[in-house]
C-alpha cells in the first residue's frame, strides 16, 4: 500500500509519499483491523497541513481531513471503504468485506 502513498492525494492525481499515517477503517464504530486500513498523509488524516508544497497544490476545498469529519471527507474523496477497495484492486488483493465487525486473525 505504501507504493500508492496517500490515497486522498492519489485520488486527486497528486502523488504524495510524505508523512504517511495508517488510517484504520471502521464498521459500526469499531476498528476493522490492520488488513482494513489505508495510508493518508498527515494533512488528510489529522488536518496538519505542514507541507508548503501540499498547500500550494491543494485547493482549500481539498484540504479536508478524516479528523474533521468522515462525511465531509467522503463527499470529496469517496468513502474510506471505496478508497480501500481501490487500493486492494491496485495491489491485487481481495476486496471482500467481512460480514462481521470481528475479523479473524491471520495465521
BELNORLIN-V115973 format. One record per pair of residues at least 12 apart in sequence whose ideal C-beta (glycine too) atoms are under 6 Angstrom apart, sorted by the first residue. I is the first residue (numbers start at 1). J is the second residue. D is the distance in Angstrom with one decimal. If there is no record, write none. Layout:
BEGIN
i & j & d
I & J & D
I & J & D
END
This chain:
BEGIN
i & j & d
1 & 39 & 5.5
1 & 87 & 5.7
4 & 87 & 5.9
5 & 17 & 4.3
6 & 40 & 5.2
6 & 41 & 3.8
6 & 44 & 5.8
7 & 38 & 5.0
7 & 83 & 4.6
8 & 40 & 5.8
8 & 44 & 4.1
8 & 77 & 4.8
9 & 41 & 6.0
11 & 77 & 5.1
14 & 57 & 5.4
16 & 41 & 5.0
19 & 41 & 5.8
19 & 42 & 4.3
20 & 39 & 4.6
21 & 40 & 5.8
21 & 42 & 5.9
21 & 45 & 4.5
22 & 37 & 5.0
23 & 38 & 5.4
23 & 40 & 4.9
23 & 45 & 5.6
23 & 66 & 5.9
24 & 37 & 4.7
25 & 80 & 5.1
25 & 84 & 5.9
27 & 101 & 4.8
28 & 101 & 5.2
30 & 101 & 4.7
33 & 103 & 4.4
38 & 83 & 5.4
38 & 84 & 5.3
38 & 87 & 5.9
44 & 65 & 5.4
45 & 66 & 5.7
46 & 67 & 5.1
47 & 65 & 3.8
47 & 67 & 5.0
47 & 68 & 5.3
49 & 63 & 5.9
64 & 76 & 5.5
END
